[in-house]
């Protein structure tokens, strides 16, 4: 737990910086990711880093966490200049980070992941029992209902997020860095995390928190530092600064209405699904339909089956019963390649693991779903010049930053990675496009652009299926919505029926009449 001097400083209201950066910079080939940024963190505060994707937030925390080294400037901890050349060195000072992208070993257990690199041995042998006991202590202290012996690849994404958070608590904490920690958590788990943050503040831990969710900033933030294009813009009070001012500071402009007005024109049924069951039991007797010219929302808690249903329709999950009809043709049990060739595109929620080839270029990732069609090829030979030209046009249209289509996707920010994946839906005419959690980890400006993009596809005649754990997306974008619970559809709502109260009332098991 936190060292005593931090607790004393917090109780005494000591406002001296616990950690600060002075004129810190980070250069990559052709890109200045950070440019002379000043930042300070006090003991016992939640300091929010705010900015558009690519503003430099992730770069700054990677330097503070020891994952990267600065090109210039200085980091001070407790008033002393430090050179953080590794994550291990930062952790030795009590600086731990929970990054947005997970760093877990899937084939290892929860306990093994928690103490990876800090294993306890005796006479050269790993003490697995001691490891499990220590992991259980950490999990109990955090009130995380996880078994230390479970393999990580058997956990849900929300449970994996809990493991990432727990890793930061395996040793004494002075500074905790949280990068979009609630992106995969339910409301209950989020409240649990916020209670934990409150406890850490009382103990004098300084917390750097990255989020694009205004409600979270209001609930737990003390101060906000805004970054734009790698530069420091301002530090403001979280409690008194308006949302409009934050958006102006973040973007340098006024962002209008986040959700667009969508002109729905429901036409022919594109997808008709009857009594669908998946082999592993994640979907149990669900039926739904999607029409051309409409946006259908899938709502429900994490693990409710809403994503598994769409994956099964796309051919990515085995079926045990039910039927799938696409454009009037029975495609039950068809392969993903067959569905893609027929005009069905599924864009997954986990862009790094399932959606993108991280070490390949933006150009290659954009064209991935259309390599056998013109203008990318004649069906046999790839036309790289046409592919490059099309990718450049898409980069302009989606405002990719930087607009370098030959750059590896892993070197783009999360929001720009999302844009690369979304660009696939524009490489050919798709009849049905499934957006699974399309705005996870993206800023307000990019979020508005994605919503406008989805609306444009719908108004252009495509059928759109929107799967989201962000309830306002369902409420503001859908003209029809299905609510999932434990693999079944609890309700179908349309038009004015799609209200927060109506949707939430079906998130849990209904009592028998």
NUKERO-917664 format. One line per field, with one value per residue (C-alpha): x negated, y negated, z negated. Coordinates in steps of 0.02 Angstrom, whole numbers, plus 32768, in hexadecimal, padded with zeros to 4 digits. Layout:
BEGIN
px = (X | ...)
py = (Y | ...)
pz = (Z | ...)
END
This chain:
BEGIN
px = (8000 | 7FCA | 7F34 | 7F57 | 7F10 | 7F90 | 8020 | 7FDE | 7FCD | 8080 | 80C5 | 8064 | 80A2 | 7FF1 | 8007 | 7F52 | 7F40 | 7F2B | 7EF7 | 7ED7 | 7E96 | 7E34 | 7E2B | 7E36 | 7E30 | 7E38 | 7E05 | 7E28 | 7DEE | 7E4E | 7EBF | 7EAE | 7F23 | 7F02 | 7EC1 | 7E80 | 7F0F | 7F1B | 7F87 | 7F96 | 7FEC | 8010 | 8021 | 80D5 | 811F | 816B | 811D | 8175 | 8116 | 818C | 8177 | 81A0 | 8156 | 80A5 | 8098 | 8007 | 805F | 8025 | 7F75 | 7F6B | 7FA4 | 7F2F | 7E9D | 7ED9 | 7EF2 | 7E43 | 7E83 | 7E2B | 7DA1 | 7DB4 | 7D53 | 7D43 | 7D7B | 7D7F | 7DEB | 7DE9 | 7E2B | 7E3B | 7DD4 | 7D43 | 7D16 | 7D29 | 7D01 | 7D82 | 7D31 | 7DA7 | 7E51 | 7DF9 | 7D9B | 7E3C | 7E92 | 7E03 | 7E34 | 7EEB | 7F20 | 7F94 | 7FF9 | 8095 | 808E | 8123 | 80D8 | 80C5 | 801A | 8054 | 8012 | 80B0 | 806C | 803A | 80A8 | 80E6 | 8065 | 7FD6 | 8005 | 8014 | 7F62 | 7F0F | 7E5B | 7E6D | 7E83 | 7E55 | 7DDE | 7D87 | 7CE9 | 7D09 | 7DBB | 7E58 | 7EC8 | 7F70 | 7FD2 | 7F87 | 7FA9 | 8061 | 8073 | 8026 | 8092 | 812E | 80FF | 80F1 | 8196 | 81F0 | 81AE | 81F1 | 8295 | 827B | 82D7 | 8252 | 81FC | 813D | 8133 | 819C | 8143 | 8150 | 818D | 8227 | 8256 | 82CC | 8282 | 82C8 | 8274 | 81D1 | 81E0 | 81ED | 814D | 80F4 | 812D | 80FC | 804B | 802E | 8051 | 7FD2 | 7F5A | 7F5D | 7FB0 | 7F82 | 7FC4 | 804B | 8068 | 8110 | 812A | 81E2 | 81FA | 82B8 | 82C2 | 82E8 | 833C | 83F3 | 8442 | 8430 | 8378 | 835B | 83A7 | 8339 | 82A0 | 82D4 | 82E5 | 8235 | 81F7 | 8247 | 81ED | 8146 | 815F | 8178 | 80D4 | 8077 | 8060 | 8059 | 80C4 | 80B0 | 8152 | 8177 | 822C | 829B | 8337 | 836F | 83D7 | 833C | 82DA | 8364 | 8371 | 82BB | 824D | 81F7 | 8193 | 818B | 80F4 | 811F | 80A6 | 80B6 | 8040 | 7FBD | 7FBF | 7FFB | 8096 | 80D6 | 80F6 | 81A5 | 8215 | 827E | 8311 | 832C | 82F4 | 8385 | 838D | 8390 | 82EF | 829A | 82CA | 828B | 81E6 | 81D8 | 8201 | 81E1 | 8291 | 8345 | 838A | 8444 | 84C3 | 846C | 84F9 | 8537 | 85EC | 8601 | 867E | 86B7 | 8709 | 8724 | 8732 | 871D | 86E7 | 862D | 8611 | 8694 | 8661 | 86D4 | 86BB | 85FD | 8597 | 84D9 | 847C | 8427 | 84CB | 84A7 | 8545 | 85E1 | 8677 | 8666 | 86C4 | 86AB | 86B2 | 8659 | 869B | 8642 | 8640 | 864E | 85DD | 8608 | 85BA | 8586 | 8580 | 855A | 84DA | 842C | 8441 | 84FA | 84DB | 84F6 | 844B | 844E | 84F4 | 84A9 | 840B | 8476 | 84D7 | 8432 | 83F5 | 8374 | 83CC | 8411 | 84CE | 852D | 85DB | 8639 | 8630 | 85DA | 861F | 85BA | 8606 | 8689 | 860D | 85F7 | 8542 | 854D | 849F | 8449 | 8392 | 8359 | 8309 | 83AD | 840C | 838C | 8396 | 8454 | 844B | 844E | 83C4 | 83A4 | 8330 | 82FC | 82F2 | 823D | 81DF | 8132 | 8157 | 81E1 | 81EF | 8144 | 809C | 803A | 7F90 | 7FD4 | 7FF7 | 8097 | 80A9 | 80A6 | 8120 | 819B | 81A3 | 81A7 | 8261 | 825F | 81BF | 821C | 8284 | 8262 | 8209 | 8194 | 8181 | 81CB | 81ED | 8141 | 80BC | 80B4 | 80A9 | 803D | 8047 | 8105 | 80FF | 808B | 80F7 | 8197 | 8146 | 810B | 81BA | 8202 | 817D | 81B4 | 826C | 8259 | 81D6 | 8153 | 80C6 | 803F | 8078 | 7FEF | 803F | 7F9A | 7F81 | 7F98 | 803F | 7FEC | 7F9D | 8046 | 80AC | 8141 | 81BF | 8160 | 8151 | 820E | 821B | 81AD | 8221 | 82BE | 8275 | 8293 | 834D | 832B | 82BE | 8355 | 8414 | 8448 | 84FF | 84EB | 8466 | 8457 | 8400 | 83D1 | 83A4 | 8367 | 8335 | 82D6 | 8243 | 825F | 826F | 8308 | 82D8 | 82B4 | 8352 | 83BC | 8366 | 8389 | 8440 | 8450 | 83F9 | 8475 | 8508 | 84C4 | 84B8 | 856B | 85AE | 854F | 85B9 | 854D | 8595 | 8537 | 852C | 84E5 | 84AA | 8481 | 846B | 8477 | 8532 | 853B | 84FF | 8592 | 860D | 85D5 | 85A6 | 861E | 86CB | 86E3 | 868A | 867D | 864D | 85EA | 85DF | 8580 | 8586 | 863C | 8698 | 86FF | 8752 | 8761 | 877D | 87A2 | 87A8 | 87E3 | 87DE | 8720 | 8709 | 8689 | 870C | 8751 | 86A6 | 8662 | 86FE | 86D1 | 8618 | 863D | 86A9 | 8762 | 87CC | 8853 | 8901)
py = (8000 | 7F47 | 7F0C | 7EAE | 7E06 | 7E02 | 7E20 | 7D97 | 7D1D | 7D41 | 7D28 | 7C86 | 7C44 | 7C39 | 7BF9 | 7C11 | 7C7C | 7D35 | 7D48 | 7CC8 | 7CBD | 7C24 | 7BFC | 7CB4 | 7CE7 | 7D86 | 7D96 | 7E25 | 7E2B | 7DA0 | 7D81 | 7D15 | 7D71 | 7CFB | 7C4A | 7BFA | 7C35 | 7BFD | 7C67 | 7C7E | 7CFB | 7CDF | 7D64 | 7D94 | 7D4E | 7D93 | 7D31 | 7D51 | 7D4C | 7D11 | 7CFF | 7D45 | 7DE9 | 7DC3 | 7D2D | 7D7F | 7DC6 | 7E79 | 7E3F | 7DD8 | 7E65 | 7EE0 | 7E6D | 7E5C | 7F1A | 7F3E | 7F96 | 7F13 | 7E93 | 7DDA | 7D83 | 7CE8 | 7C99 | 7CDB | 7D47 | 7D22 | 7D94 | 7D4D | 7CB9 | 7D21 | 7D36 | 7DEC | 7E49 | 7ED1 | 7F4A | 7FDD | 800C | 806D | 7FD1 | 7F6A | 7FF0 | 7FEF | 7F3A | 7F6A | 7F30 | 7FAF | 7FA0 | 7FF8 | 7FDC | 7FDF | 806E | 8109 | 8156 | 8200 | 82AB | 830B | 83B9 | 838C | 8384 | 82E7 | 82FF | 831C | 827D | 8216 | 823E | 8253 | 821A | 8217 | 82D1 | 8319 | 83AC | 841E | 847D | 844F | 8494 | 842D | 842C | 843C | 844B | 83AB | 8356 | 8388 | 834F | 82A5 | 8290 | 82BC | 8238 | 81B3 | 81E6 | 81EB | 813F | 80FB | 815C | 81AC | 8251 | 82B0 | 8357 | 834C | 83F6 | 83CB | 83B7 | 8309 | 8346 | 838D | 82E3 | 8262 | 81BD | 8168 | 81EB | 81D3 | 8119 | 8142 | 81A9 | 8116 | 80A4 | 8123 | 812E | 807A | 80A9 | 8132 | 80B8 | 8010 | 7F84 | 7ECD | 7EA5 | 7F07 | 7EE9 | 7F22 | 7F19 | 7F2D | 7FAD | 7FB7 | 7FD9 | 8092 | 8087 | 808D | 8002 | 806B | 808D | 7FD6 | 7F9F | 8020 | 7FD4 | 7F23 | 7F59 | 7F9E | 7EFA | 7E9C | 7F0B | 7EEF | 7E32 | 7E39 | 7E98 | 7E12 | 7E6C | 7DF9 | 7E38 | 7E0B | 7E36 | 7E38 | 7E3B | 7DEE | 7E03 | 7D5D | 7DAF | 7E07 | 7D65 | 7D12 | 7DA5 | 7DC2 | 7D3A | 7CAE | 7C58 | 7C6C | 7C50 | 7C3C | 7C6F | 7C48 | 7C7F | 7CB2 | 7C09 | 7BD0 | 7B62 | 7B42 | 7B8B | 7B68 | 7B96 | 7C32 | 7BF8 | 7B4B | 7B59 | 7B6E | 7BF9 | 7B79 | 7B2A | 7BD3 | 7BFF | 7B55 | 7B6F | 7C1F | 7BFD | 7B43 | 7B35 | 7B45 | 7BF3 | 7BEE | 7C73 | 7D18 | 7D85 | 7D61 | 7D5F | 7DFF | 7E0F | 7EC3 | 7F13 | 7FCB | 8036 | 80ED | 8167 | 8189 | 81FB | 826F | 82E0 | 835F | 83BC | 83B4 | 8421 | 8425 | 84C6 | 8482 | 843C | 8381 | 8367 | 83C9 | 83B6 | 8302 | 82BE | 8214 | 81B9 | 8126 | 80C1 | 805A | 7FA0 | 7FB4 | 7FBD | 804B | 8043 | 80D8 | 80AB | 8111 | 812C | 8171 | 822B | 821D | 826D | 81D5 | 81E1 | 829F | 8295 | 8227 | 8291 | 832D | 82DA | 82AB | 835F | 8342 | 83B4 | 8464 | 847A | 8507 | 84D1 | 8447 | 83F5 | 835F | 8311 | 8289 | 822B | 82B4 | 8344 | 83C5 | 83B0 | 8415 | 8458 | 83F5 | 83C3 | 8312 | 8306 | 8335 | 82B4 | 822E | 8255 | 8248 | 8196 | 81B2 | 8157 | 816F | 80F2 | 813C | 80E5 | 8113 | 80BD | 80F6 | 81AE | 81CE | 8139 | 8101 | 8143 | 80D2 | 80E6 | 80C7 | 8021 | 7FBB | 7FD8 | 8096 | 8092 | 8022 | 8090 | 8136 | 8159 | 8130 | 817B | 81E3 | 8153 | 80BD | 8045 | 80A9 | 813B | 818E | 8227 | 8271 | 81E8 | 815F | 80AD | 8058 | 7FAD | 7FB1 | 7FF1 | 7F62 | 7EE1 | 7F21 | 7F2A | 7E76 | 7E3D | 7E99 | 7E4D | 7DA0 | 7DC9 | 7E0C | 7D8A | 7E0B | 7DBB | 7DC1 | 7DE3 | 7E62 | 7EFF | 7F5F | 7F49 | 7FE6 | 7FE1 | 8002 | 7F55 | 7EFA | 7EC3 | 7F2D | 7EB9 | 7EB8 | 7F75 | 7F78 | 7F08 | 7F81 | 8011 | 7FAC | 7F7E | 8032 | 8010 | 7F91 | 7FFF | 804E | 804D | 80B5 | 80E1 | 80FA | 80B0 | 80E3 | 8065 | 80BD | 803A | 7FBD | 7F30 | 7F89 | 7F1D | 7E8E | 7DD5 | 7D66 | 7D21 | 7DCD | 7E11 | 7D8C | 7DB4 | 7E6F | 7E4D | 7DE0 | 7E69 | 7EEE | 7E7A | 7E5B | 7F16 | 7F30 | 7EA0 | 7EE6 | 7F84 | 7FFB | 8060 | 8035 | 809D | 803D | 80A0 | 8031 | 8031 | 7F72 | 7F58 | 7EA7 | 7EF1 | 7F68 | 7EE0 | 7E5C | 7EC2 | 7F56 | 7F57 | 8008 | 805E | 810D | 8126 | 81C3 | 8222 | 82C6 | 82F5 | 82CB | 8232 | 81E5 | 815D | 810C | 8050 | 7FD5 | 7F19 | 7EBC | 7F5F | 7F56 | 7EFA | 7F0F | 7F53 | 7FD0 | 8011 | 801E | 8076 | 810A | 8113 | 818F | 822A | 8207 | 824A | 82C6 | 827C)
pz = (8000 | 800D | 7FA8 | 7F06 | 7F3E | 7FCC | 7F53 | 7EE1 | 7F74 | 7FAA | 7EFA | 7EE6 | 7F8D | 7FD5 | 8087 | 80BE | 815A | 813C | 81F1 | 827A | 832B | 8364 | 841E | 8447 | 84FF | 8563 | 861A | 8691 | 8746 | 879D | 8706 | 866A | 85F2 | 855F | 8568 | 84C5 | 8457 | 83A1 | 832E | 8273 | 8202 | 814A | 80C4 | 80A8 | 8148 | 81E8 | 8276 | 831B | 83BF | 8447 | 8502 | 85AC | 85E5 | 8619 | 85A2 | 8544 | 84AA | 84C3 | 84EC | 844D | 83DB | 8432 | 8401 | 834E | 8341 | 8384 | 8421 | 848E | 8473 | 849A | 8525 | 84B9 | 8416 | 8365 | 82F3 | 8238 | 81B0 | 8100 | 8138 | 817B | 8233 | 8269 | 8308 | 8320 | 8398 | 8379 | 8336 | 82AC | 8275 | 8271 | 820A | 818E | 816A | 8159 | 8208 | 825A | 82FA | 833B | 83F7 | 846C | 84CF | 8464 | 8443 | 8403 | 8433 | 8468 | 8443 | 8390 | 82F5 | 829D | 8213 | 828D | 82EB | 824C | 8217 | 82C0 | 82AA | 81ED | 81CB | 8121 | 8127 | 80AB | 80D6 | 818B | 818E | 81A8 | 810D | 8163 | 80C2 | 807C | 8123 | 811F | 806A | 808E | 8129 | 80C4 | 8042 | 80CA | 811B | 8073 | 8045 | 80EA | 80D8 | 8183 | 8192 | 81F2 | 81D5 | 81D3 | 8229 | 82C3 | 8369 | 83B2 | 845C | 8402 | 83BB | 8405 | 843E | 83A2 | 8334 | 8392 | 836F | 82B5 | 82C1 | 8313 | 8286 | 8201 | 8249 | 8213 | 815D | 8148 | 80F2 | 8097 | 80FA | 8104 | 81B3 | 820E | 82C8 | 830F | 83CC | 83FB | 836F | 837C | 8437 | 8419 | 836E | 8340 | 82D9 | 823B | 825B | 8284 | 81DE | 8189 | 81DC | 81AA | 80F4 | 8100 | 8149 | 80B8 | 803C | 8093 | 8090 | 7FD3 | 7FC6 | 8028 | 80CE | 8166 | 81F5 | 82AD | 8306 | 83C0 | 83FA | 847F | 8414 | 83CC | 8343 | 8300 | 82FD | 8298 | 8220 | 81F1 | 823F | 81DE | 8267 | 8324 | 8394 | 844B | 84D4 | 858D | 8618 | 8599 | 853F | 8494 | 84A6 | 83F5 | 8348 | 8305 | 8272 | 8293 | 822C | 8276 | 832C | 83A6 | 8426 | 84B3 | 8475 | 8467 | 851A | 8557 | 84FD | 8540 | 85F6 | 860B | 8650 | 861A | 8635 | 865A | 8638 | 8618 | 865A | 870A | 8743 | 87A8 | 8836 | 8829 | 88C1 | 8895 | 8930 | 8957 | 88CF | 88E4 | 884F | 8804 | 8773 | 8721 | 867C | 8681 | 860B | 8606 | 85E0 | 8543 | 84FE | 8506 | 856F | 8543 | 85B4 | 85F2 | 868A | 86DD | 8784 | 87D5 | 8869 | 88EA | 88BC | 8800 | 8767 | 86F2 | 8644 | 85DA | 8521 | 8486 | 83FE | 8420 | 8443 | 8471 | 851C | 858A | 85DD | 85E6 | 8644 | 86CD | 86D6 | 86EE | 877B | 87CD | 87C5 | 873B | 86BD | 86D1 | 86CA | 8677 | 86B1 | 8709 | 87B4 | 8801 | 88A0 | 88F8 | 898D | 899F | 89A3 | 8919 | 88E0 | 883E | 8816 | 88A2 | 888E | 8867 | 8913 | 8965 | 88FE | 8926 | 89E0 | 89D4 | 898F | 88D2 | 8872 | 87B7 | 8760 | 86B7 | 860F | 85EC | 8677 | 8640 | 8629 | 86A8 | 871C | 8757 | 878D | 8719 | 876D | 881C | 886E | 8867 | 8924 | 8911 | 887F | 88DB | 8975 | 8917 | 8932 | 89EC | 8A34 | 8AB5 | 8AF8 | 8B65 | 8B5D | 8AEC | 8B64 | 8BFD | 8B93 | 8BB0 | 8BA5 | 8B21 | 8B66 | 8AE3 | 8B37 | 8B31 | 8A7E | 8A4A | 8AA3 | 8A51 | 89A6 | 89B8 | 89E5 | 894E | 88DC | 8917 | 8903 | 8851 | 8820 | 87F3 | 878D | 87C8 | 887B | 889C | 88E2 | 88E9 | 882E | 87C3 | 8768 | 86BE | 86CA | 86D5 | 863E | 860B | 865C | 8700 | 86FB | 86EE | 8787 | 87E9 | 87BE | 87E5 | 888F | 88C5 | 88D0 | 895A | 89C8 | 8A1D | 8A11 | 897B | 895E | 88A2 | 8830 | 877A | 8708 | 8665 | 85E0 | 8664 | 85EE | 8563 | 8530 | 85AC | 8586 | 8596 | 8641 | 868A | 863A | 8692 | 8737 | 8722 | 86FD | 8797 | 87FB | 87BF | 87E6 | 8895 | 88B9 | 887D | 88E5 | 897A | 8972 | 890B | 887C | 87DC | 873E | 86AA | 8612 | 857F | 84C3 | 84C9 | 84AF | 84FB | 85A1 | 85A3 | 856E | 85EB | 8685 | 868E | 86DA | 8696 | 8606 | 85BE | 8507 | 84DE | 843A | 8423 | 84DA | 84F5 | 8534 | 84A8 | 850F | 85BA | 85B3 | 863F | 8656 | 85BB | 8557 | 8557 | 84B2 | 8428 | 83AF | 842E | 8461 | 83AF | 8371 | 83E1 | 83B2 | 8328 | 8313 | 8314 | 8287 | 82B3 | 82BA)
END
